[in-house]
Amino acid sequence: MLLRSRRDTVRLGKAIGRALEPRDLVILSGGLGAGKTFLARSIVRALGVTERVRVGSPTFSLVHEYESPFGLLLHVDLYRLRDGAVPLADEVARLGLREQRADGAVLLVEWGDDAEEALGGAVALGVHIEPGSSPNERDVRLDGFRASAVRG
């Protein structure tokens, strides 16, 4: 699907938010600057996080936790854990993400394409984002067992 504007991306975030359920794993993939964090912000807002928190990239903190009427939402960025010093699966285990997911948290994970098993398996929604021909345009592909429930 082609997103022509930031407004289209916000609409997609709302549609994803409506489709998610507790324990879902959402993998956001795309290169640097593809729009993963902007889409994650839209999803977080769609899930009812309305307090005045800055929903930004968890690149340096690795995990941002948000309480919502929907339940616990974890926005995760695994980019910095890819240096190879420690296996990615071990780093993910150290963060306790699989356990939090098993307890009902929804995981929104950037740079988690190859961490599916460490995150508890079964990706509910894979969102693959590529820049389009203009600065705000994005080409998005959805897969996973919730993809058909997302209506942008």
N, C-alpha and C positions, 0 to 999 in steps of 0.2 A: 504494500500500500504506500502511496505517496503522500507525505505530509508536506503541505505547501507553506505552512507558517507555524509560529510558536503556538498560536491558538489551536491549530490542528493537533499539535503535540499534547496540549492540555486536555483536549477532548479525548485523545487516545488514553491518557493517564486516567481520566475519569472512567472510561469504559473498562480499563484493566481493573481499577479499583472495585467496580461493581461485580466483576467476574471472580474475584479472589475469595478464598475461604481460609480459615485457620489451617496452619501447617503447610501452606503452599510455598513452593520455591519458585522464584522468578529470577531468571538469569538475564541480565542486560548486557549485550555484547555490542562491540563496535570499537573503532579506533579512538585515540585521544581526540576529544572535541566533537565526538559524534552526536552528543546530546543525551547520554545515558543519565547523567545527574539531573538534568532538566526534566526528563521524563519521570525519574524517581520522585522528584519533588511533586510533580502533578499527581502521582499515585498516592503519595503520603497524604496530600491534601484531600484526595478523593476518599481516603479511608477515615476521614474525620479528624485529622490532626489540625486543629484550628488555633491552638494557642500560638502566641507570637514567638515561635522558634524559627531559627534560620535553618532551613532544610538545604544543606550543602553537601559537598562531597566528603565522604569519610576517608579520603585517601590517607591522611596522616593518623587519624584516630582509629582507623580500620572499621569501626562499627558505631553507628548512631542508633540509639534506641528511642522509639516513639510510642507512647501510650495513646491509644485511640479507643473510641467506642467499639471498634472492631476487635480490639485486643492488642497484644504487643506486636510491633512492627520493627524489624531490624533492617537497616540500610547498611550494606556491607560493601567494602571495596577491597578486593584481594590483590590489587596491582603491586603494592610494595612487598608482598609476600612471595613474589616470583623471582627473587634473586638467586635461588638455587641453593643457598646455604643450608636450609632446612626444607625437607619435602613439603609441598603445599598441603598435602593431607594432614601432616603432623601439625602445621600451623593452624589449619582450620579446626582440628580437634582441640588444640590449646584454647581457642576462642569459645568453645562450647556451643557452637552454632547448631550442630545436629541435635543436641539435647534441648536447646531452646525451641527449636522447630518442633520436636516431639511433644513439647509442652504446649504447643498451640501457636507459637509465633509464626508470622509470615516473614520470609526472608526475601529481600530485594538485593540481589548480589551483582555488583559490577565486577568484571574481569573474573568470572567464576566458571567460564566455559568448561574447563577440565577438572572442576572440583565437585561435580554432581554427586558422586558417591560419598565423598567426605561430608557433604552437606545433607546427607540423608536420602539421596536418590530421588527419582521420579520428579523431573522438572515439570511443574504445572504450566509454566509459560516461559518460553524462550523468546526474547525480543531482540532481534538483530537489526541494528541501526547503522545506516551508511549515509554520509553526506550526499545531498542532491546537487543540482546545478546552480542553485543560488544559496546565499548564506543561511537562510532559515529553512530551506527545503531538506527533507530527510526521506530516504527510502527505507521502509520498515517491513520486516518479515516476521511473522509470528508462528511459533510451533509449540508443541506440548499439548497436554490433554485439556487445558482451559482455552486454547486458542480459538476454538469455535464459539466460545461464549463471549468473546470480546467483540463488541460492535462499536467501531469508532465513529 
